[in-house]
């Protein structure tokens, strides 16, 4: 269930980066960095893919497939600059100011997707089982609903963010995408410093 835990944490963080990109950029860097909002939104899903890749890499090492992991990492290292060389100029010419960042973000997202896809194919069934995929699918649907609601609530400005949180939590808990009792047990044991079974 390690993958369930990773997804339960990574998906809402990625969603927060996506819907809150304009607010995050404005607070962290100021209005002059507004053209980078789209880049951050595009990078948000890569956050999930990165953590999935980290877990899959650990599993590959544990099952003695370290050389396969090395091959995937080398392929990813070769793919990334090629995608950047192609997509950064294209993004700049297509979108103007901020376009280079958009191209770089798309390149990063495609690179992470390649890495996850390659490791998932090698691991087939070791990390992603049907239950995990169903839970992930429900989280993605919940995220899509939140994004649609966030756009629809534009006149509410900053008040949208707490509503986004409540909506996402309500959907994933109510739909069973996250096992609340299991998480409560993990937190209880962590606070008592008990070993996890």
N, C-alpha and C positions, 0 to 999 in steps of 0.2 A: 504493500500500500504506500510505499515511498513516493511513487509517481503521483498518486492522488493528493498527497500532502503538498508536493511541489506545485501542482496545478492549482490547488485550493488557495495557495498564497500568491503565486505568480500571476494568475489571470486577473484578480482584482487590482493588483498593482499596475499591470499593463493597461487595464481599463482606466484607472485613475490618470495614468500618463496620457492616455488618448483623449479623454473628455476634458481633462484639466490642463491640456498643453498650453493654451493661451494664457491661463492664469499663472501657471508655473513659470513660463518664459517671462511674463511681465514682472512677476515678483523677483525672480532670480537675476534677471539680466536687464530689465527695462524695456520700454516700448520700442527702442531702436532695433531690438532683436526679434521683432514680430515676424519677419519673413521665415524664421526658423521653426515656427509653430507646426507647419505641415510636416517638416522633417521629424520632429519629435513624435507627432501622431503616427507617422509611418514606422518609426522605430519601436513604438509601444509593443506590437506583437513579437518583436525580436526578443524582448525581455523574457517572454514565456519560452520561446525556442531555446534561448541560451541556457536556461535552467534545466530544461529537458535534456539538452545535449550534455550538460555536466553530469547528470544522473546516469544517462546512458553510457557515457565514457567510463564512469566508475564501474558499471556492470561489466562492460567489455574487459576491463582489466581483471576483475574478479573471476571471470570465467576463462581467463587465459587467452583472450583475443587481442592482446596488446598491439601486435603488429598490424592487425586489421584497423585498430584505432589510429595507429600511426599513419597508415595509408589514407584514411579518411581525412585526418588533420592536414596532411601534405596536399591532398587534392583541394581541400578548402582554402589553404594558403595560396594555391595557384589560381583558384577561381576568383577569390576576392579582388585582387588587383585588376584582373581582366574585366570584371563587372564594373569596377570603379572607372577604369579607363573608358569604357563604353558609355556608362550611364551618367557620369558627372557632366561631360560636355553636352550630352543630350538634354539633361535636366536644365542646364543653364540656358541653352538655346530655346527650349520649350517654355519654361516658366519664368525666365528672367531672374530678378532678384530673389535669392533663396532657392533657385532652381538647382544649383550645384549641390546644396544640402539635400534636396529631394532625391536627386540622382544617387548620392552617396547612401542615403537611407534605404532606398530600394535595393541597392547593391548589397548592403549589410543584411537586409531581410532575406534576400534570395540566398545569400551565403549561409545564413543560419538554417534556412529551410533545407538546403542541400545537405547540410551536416546532420540534421535531425532525420531526414528521409533515409540517408545512407545508413545511419546507425540503427534506425528502426527496422530496415530491411535485414540487416545482419542479425539483429537480436530476435526478430520474429517471435513474439510470444513471451519473451523473458521479462519485458518491462511493461508493455502495453497490452493488458488483457481487455476483454469485452466490458467489464465493469468500469475500468478506468476510462475507456473510450466513451461510454455512455455518460459518465459523470462530466467528462471534458465537453462533450457535445451539449449537455445542459448548461454548463458554464458559458459556452460560446453563445448559445441562444439568449441566456440572461444578459450577457454583455451587449448583444445586438439590440435587445429591448431597451436597455439603459441608454445606449447611444441614441436611439430613435427618440426616446423620451427627453433626453438632454437637448437635442436639437429642437424638439417641439416646445420646450419650456424656455426658449431664448429670452422672452420678456422678463423672466424671473431673475436673470443675471446670476449673481453669486448664490442665491437661494437654491439654485438647481443642484449644487453639489451634495448637500445633505440628503436631498430627495433621491439623488442617484444612488447614494450609499444604501439608504433604506430599501429602495427598489431592488437593487442587486441582491442584498442579503435576504430579502423576503423571497425572491424567486429561487435562489440556489438552496436555501434551507427548506422552503416549502415543497420544492420539487425533488428533494433528496439528492441534490448534486454534491452536497457536503454532509458528512455524518457528524452531526453536532455532538452526539454522545461520545463518539470516538475522540473528537478533538478535546472535549471536556476532560476525558480520562488522560489524554496526553499532557494537557496543561496541569492537571492535578498531580500527576507523577513527577512532572518537571519541577513543580513548586516544592514537592516533598523530596526531590532528588532520588526518586526510585528508578530502577532500571526499567526500560521499556521492553515488553515481551516481543 
